[in-house]
Amino acid sequence: MARIPREIIDQVRNSVDISDVIGQYVQLKRAGKNFTGLCPFHEEQTPSFSVNAEKQFYHCFGCGRSGNVFQFLMDYQHIGFVEAVQEVAKLSGTKLPTAYTASSAAPAETPASREQDALLDLHEKAAQLYHHILLNTPAGEPARRYLQKRGMTRELIEQFSIGFAPVQRILTPYCAQQGLDYQLMRKSGLFTEDRDGKLQDRFIERVMFPIRNGQGKVIAFSGRLLNTERTDLPKYLNSPETPIFNKRRTLFNLDLAKKAARTDGRLYLFEGFMDVISAFGAGVENGIASMGTSFTEEQVQVINRTTKQLDICYDGDSAGQNAIDRAIGLVNDHQNGQLVLRVVQLPAGIDPDEYVQQNGADKFQTYVHDREETTTDFYLRFLRNGRNLDNQQELMAYLDAVLKEIAVLDTPLEQDMYLSQLAAEFKLDKTALQGQLRQLHGQHAQPASPAQAYQEHAAANFAPPVQPASVKISRTELAEQILLRYMLHDSNVWSHVRAHENFHFIHEKYEALYMVASSYFSEYGDYTAARFLDYLVDYPDLRATLSQIEQLTVSPDVDMQVIDDCLHILTQQSPLQEQIKKVRAQLKEASTLNNTELATQLTIDLIKLLKKQQQYKAEETK
């Protein structure tokens, strides 16, 4: 098999997000800009495995394993580099030229993997067919009018590959024409089977919304009935579960939303597909929706791996408020304690889709940002429903319920703020409310509440990884790391250092990385950590060194004074230390041999070197 060109390797590597790939094997939690989890390569109780989504590499502070997405698959699946490239291409849907796919070393396809590929291909073809019918045929005209009425632009229709399944059952003959296997069609969920075993289209006269997995592959459909006068039929019809579709784990638009969430830091949970699409068109691209009305534990876990904050954005009517309450309870019961939960409640009777149509994109963006509230704010309002607060007994019941919500807040400041709010609204003694709150805290303390126990478990098991405190490096090595970090990322710094005649790093690993980087830059014009890690595929020790350097927190703006200070340490101070060490050894030997003349001269040399060292230290102090 021909060697895969570097440009194709770059294309395949850039086609995926490393956190998405590793997230299929490791439960990752967001920690600042990175993701963390338990290292899959060694036994540990506290997470030390870090994935840098921005630079597309991983590093374990415990065992030192590091690399890019290819290296992870090579280490985890015990496969070669070519097989890792093929696997990533398969995950992203990138088509490799046939010259680079036929490898005798590649693991043989299993029947299950072949079936999965065939099902994905069938769903993609079905999506294209439905999309074509909607946009380009007379049969799609009623659906086009419906979508236009709902404020759906051509751009949005194409972005989400929305289609239409006409009353004529066109998918079955299309698949027959393609020569598709009968059993494959049965398993796809796209067809129903009569008593005689004959297949026919499951979806007819429905606007078709493709459902995609986290990698953007079509795995199912949701069909919205065009003629809602047919009350004998469900308004929305979803694909049944298949080998490629599990509705409890699937979230609509996750493939697009998670990219936007990396910038915005949150996901918005909407009730329906149209809400997500309308929000997307209004510039809120990080919206997701569960399948139908169900929001599941598995979906919470997916969200928990994807973002650090979830905003529940449901309708403000009674049904919407009850749905928010259920969603909050589900999230609190099944997240790791690090997911921030907020509520954005729309005006009663208006869903996000309607709000965008009535008020426009700019006002919708402003609304979802400005109306974000804590779950406590939500419960202060929600717990009033059905209660007559002019009745003292019902007021007491309300206050008791609200204080239970306040009691679980993390900080005394938050608790005090809500107590002041209650005292002012109902003209109560704040001291009395504080006493009641202390009683609730006492109840939580003996025994520990499930929430407290869970928080303690989360604190023990999901702490962000830190570099072990025992790992200390010298001032010289830190200067080497900082200098090399800037050299790799800035060509001006690289040229500035190269201009120093006979420059070299003190420690062998940094000198080796410097030499390999010289070869890398002679072949490539620019630097990315992920590509350089490919270049270091045969040097595991250097990969670990590069990962340590990339983890450094340095200013993005280059300060040439910092560069020169590092150079000064490496070209002047560190060699001086070696000279002092060498002269001391020679002096000891001269004294042992009673060579008085040599010992005197070496003593004079040592004094000069020590004075020079003191001068450097004085300069540093200034």
Residue pairs with C-beta under 8 A, 6 or more apart in sequence:
1 82
1 99
1 100
1 101
1 102
1 103
1 104
2 99
2 100
4 82
4 85
4 96
4 100
6 523
6 524
8 96
8 97
8 100
9 70
9 85
9 534
10 531
11 94
12 85
12 88
12 89
12 92
12 94
12 96
13 56
13 68
13 69
13 70
13 88
13 530
13 531
13 534
14 530
15 88
15 89
15 92
15 93
15 94
16 69
16 88
16 91
16 92
16 215
17 53
17 56
17 258
17 259
18 51
18 52
18 53
18 56
18 57
18 58
18 68
18 69
18 72
18 530
19 28
19 35
19 51
19 53
20 214
20 215
20 258
21 69
21 72
21 73
21 88
21 91
22 28
22 35
22 51
22 58
22 69
22 72
23 35
23 305
25 40
25 76
26 37
26 38
26 39
26 40
26 49
27 37
27 38
27 301
27 305
28 35
28 36
28 37
28 51
28 305
29 35
29 36
29 37
29 47
29 304
29 305
29 336
29 338
29 462
30 36
30 306
30 307
30 308
30 338
31 50
31 338
31 464
31 465
32 464
33 52
33 53
33 54
34 50
34 51
34 52
34 53
35 50
35 51
35 53
35 305
36 47
36 49
36 50
36 51
36 462
36 464
36 465
37 47
37 49
37 51
38 44
38 45
38 47
38 49
39 47
39 48
39 49
39 60
39 62
39 63
39 65
40 49
40 76
41 60
41 63
41 65
41 75
41 76
42 60
42 62
42 63
42 65
44 62
45 461
46 460
46 461
46 463
46 465
47 461
47 462
47 463
47 464
47 465
48 60
48 61
48 62
48 465
48 466
49 58
49 59
49 60
49 61
49 62
49 465
50 58
50 59
50 60
50 61
50 465
50 551
51 57
51 58
52 58
52 59
52 529
52 550
52 551
53 262
55 528
55 529
55 530
55 550
56 68
56 69
56 528
56 529
56 530
57 66
57 67
57 68
57 529
57 530
57 533
57 547
57 550
58 65
58 66
58 67
58 68
58 72
58 547
59 65
59 66
59 544
59 547
59 548
59 550
59 551
60 66
61 465
61 466
61 467
61 468
62 465
62 468
64 544
65 75
65 544
66 533
66 543
66 544
66 546
66 547
67 74
67 75
67 533
67 543
67 547
68 529
68 530
68 533
68 534
69 84
69 88
69 530
70 81
70 84
70 85
70 88
70 534
70 537
71 84
71 533
71 537
71 543
73 79
73 83
73 84
73 87
73 88
74 80
74 81
74 83
74 84
77 83
77 84
77 87
79 87
79 107
80 105
81 537
82 100
82 103
82 105
82 106
83 103
83 105
83 106
83 107
85 96
85 100
86 96
86 100
86 101
86 103
86 106
88 94
89 95
89 96
91 215
92 215
93 215
93 216
93 217
112 243
115 184
115 187
115 243
116 243
116 244
118 181
118 184
119 184
119 187
119 188
119 242
119 243
119 244
120 217
120 218
120 219
120 244
122 175
122 180
122 184
122 185
122 188
122 190
123 188
123 190
123 210
123 217
123 218
123 219
123 220
123 221
123 244
124 217
124 218
125 174
125 178
126 171
126 190
126 218
126 221
127 161
127 163
127 208
127 210
127 218
127 221
128 161
129 163
129 170
129 171
129 174
130 163
130 164
130 165
130 208
130 221
131 158
131 161
131 162
131 163
132 163
133 139
133 140
133 163
133 164
133 165
133 166
133 170
134 140
134 143
134 144
134 157
134 162
134 163
134 164
134 207
134 208
135 144
135 154
135 157
135 158
137 166
139 164
139 166
139 168
140 164
140 166
142 226
143 164
143 207
143 226
144 164
146 207
146 226
147 157
147 162
147 207
150 274
150 278
150 353
150 357
151 278
151 281
151 353
151 356
151 357
152 162
152 277
152 281
153 281
155 281
156 162
156 277
156 280
156 281
159 280
160 209
160 210
160 253
160 277
160 280
161 210
161 218
162 207
162 208
162 209
162 210
162 277
163 207
163 208
163 210
164 206
164 207
164 208
164 226
165 171
165 201
165 203
165 204
165 205
165 206
165 208
165 223
166 204
166 205
167 204
167 205
168 204
169 200
169 201
169 204
170 201
171 190
171 191
171 201
171 203
172 185
172 191
172 199
172 200
172 201
175 185
182 199
185 191
185 199
186 193
186 199
187 242
187 243
188 242
189 202
189 220
189 239
189 240
189 241
189 242
189 245
190 201
190 202
190 203
190 221
190 239
191 199
191 200
191 201
191 202
192 199
192 200
192 201
192 202
193 199
194 200
202 237
202 239
203 221
203 223
203 237
205 225
205 226
205 227
206 223
206 224
206 225
206 226
206 237
207 223
207 224
207 226
208 221
208 222
208 223
209 221
209 222
209 223
209 224
209 252
209 273
210 218
210 220
210 221
211 218
211 219
211 220
211 221
211 222
211 238
211 239
211 245
211 250
211 252
211 291
212 218
212 219
212 253
212 254
212 255
213 219
213 244
213 250
213 254
213 255
214 254
214 255
214 258
214 302
215 255
216 255
216 256
219 242
219 244
219 245
219 250
220 238
220 239
220 242
220 244
220 245
220 247
220 250
221 238
221 239
222 236
222 237
222 238
222 239
222 252
222 273
222 291
223 236
223 237
223 238
224 235
224 236
224 273
225 233
225 234
225 235
225 236
225 237
228 235
236 292
238 247
238 291
238 292
239 245
241 247
246 298
247 291
247 292
247 294
248 291
248 294
248 296
248 297
248 298
248 299
249 296
249 298
249 299
249 302
250 291
250 299
251 257
251 288
251 289
251 290
251 291
251 299
251 302
251 303
252 273
252 276
252 288
252 289
252 290
252 291
253 273
253 276
253 277
253 280
253 287
253 288
253 289
254 288
254 302
254 306
256 280
256 285
257 267
257 268
257 276
257 285
257 286
257 287
257 288
258 267
258 286
258 306
258 307
259 285
260 285
260 286
261 267
261 286
261 306
261 307
264 286
265 307
265 308
265 309
266 286
266 307
266 308
266 309
266 310
266 311
266 340
266 342
267 286
267 287
267 288
267 303
267 306
267 307
267 309
267 310
267 311
268 279
268 284
268 286
268 287
268 288
268 310
268 311
268 313
268 344
268 368
269 287
269 288
269 289
269 290
269 295
269 303
269 310
269 311
269 312
269 313
269 314
269 327
270 276
270 279
270 287
270 288
270 289
270 313
270 314
270 352
271 289
271 293
271 314
271 315
271 320
271 323
271 351
272 289
272 351
272 353
273 289
274 351
274 353
275 287
275 289
275 313
275 351
275 352
275 353
276 287
276 288
276 289
277 353
278 352
278 353
278 356
278 357
279 285
279 287
279 313
279 352
279 356
279 364
279 368
280 287
281 356
281 361
282 356
282 360
282 361
282 364
282 365
283 361
283 364
283 365
284 364
284 365
284 368
287 313
287 352
288 303
290 296
290 299
293 323
295 326
295 327
295 330
296 330
297 330
297 333
297 334
300 330
300 331
300 334
300 335
301 334
301 335
303 310
303 331
303 335
303 339
304 334
304 335
304 336
304 338
304 339
307 339
308 338
308 339
308 340
309 339
309 340
309 341
309 342
310 331
310 339
310 340
310 341
310 342
311 342
311 343
311 344
311 368
311 372
312 324
312 327
312 328
312 341
312 342
312 343
312 344
313 343
313 344
313 345
313 346
313 352
313 368
314 320
314 321
314 323
314 324
314 327
314 345
314 346
315 323
315 346
315 348
315 349
315 350
315 351
316 345
316 346
316 347
316 348
316 349
316 350
317 348
317 349
318 385
320 345
320 346
320 348
321 345
321 382
321 385
324 343
324 345
324 378
324 382
325 382
328 341
328 343
328 375
328 378
331 339
331 341
332 341
332 451
336 458
336 462
337 454
337 455
337 458
337 459
337 462
338 458
338 462
341 375
342 372
342 373
342 374
342 375
343 372
343 373
343 374
343 375
343 377
343 378
344 367
344 368
344 371
344 372
344 373
345 371
345 373
345 378
346 352
346 355
346 367
347 355
350 358
352 364
355 363
355 364
355 367
356 364
359 367
375 405
376 405
376 406
376 409
376 414
376 418
379 401
379 402
379 405
380 402
380 405
380 418
380 421
380 422
383 398
383 401
383 402
383 405
384 398
387 394
387 395
387 397
387 398
388 394
389 395
389 398
389 426
395 426
399 422
399 426
399 433
399 436
400 436
402 418
402 422
403 433
403 436
403 437
403 440
404 440
406 414
406 415
406 418
406 419
406 437
407 415
407 437
407 440
407 441
407 444
408 444
408 449
408 451
409 415
409 418
415 437
419 430
419 433
419 434
419 437
420 430
422 428
422 433
423 429
423 430
423 433
444 451
444 452
448 456
467 551
473 481
475 569
476 506
476 507
476 569
476 570
476 573
476 574
476 577
477 506
477 507
477 510
479 565
479 566
479 569
479 570
480 505
480 506
480 507
480 510
480 566
480 570
481 510
481 548
481 549
481 552
482 552
482 554
482 562
482 566
483 493
483 497
483 563
483 566
483 567
483 570
484 505
484 510
484 513
484 514
484 517
484 549
485 549
485 550
485 552
485 554
486 493
486 554
486 558
486 562
486 563
487 493
487 494
487 497
487 514
487 517
488 494
488 517
488 527
488 532
488 549
489 527
490 558
492 558
493 558
493 560
493 563
494 521
496 560
496 563
497 503
497 563
497 567
500 567
500 571
503 567
503 570
503 571
504 511
504 514
505 511
505 514
505 570
506 570
506 574
509 541
509 542
509 545
510 545
512 539
512 542
513 542
513 545
513 546
513 549
516 535
516 536
516 539
516 542
517 532
520 527
520 532
520 535
521 527
524 531
529 546
529 550
532 546
533 543
533 546
536 542
536 543
536 546
572 616
573 613
573 616
576 609
576 612
576 613
576 616
577 613
579 609
580 606
580 609
580 610
580 613
583 602
583 605
583 606
583 609
584 606
586 598
586 602
587 599
587 602
587 603
587 606
590 598
590 599
590 602
591 599
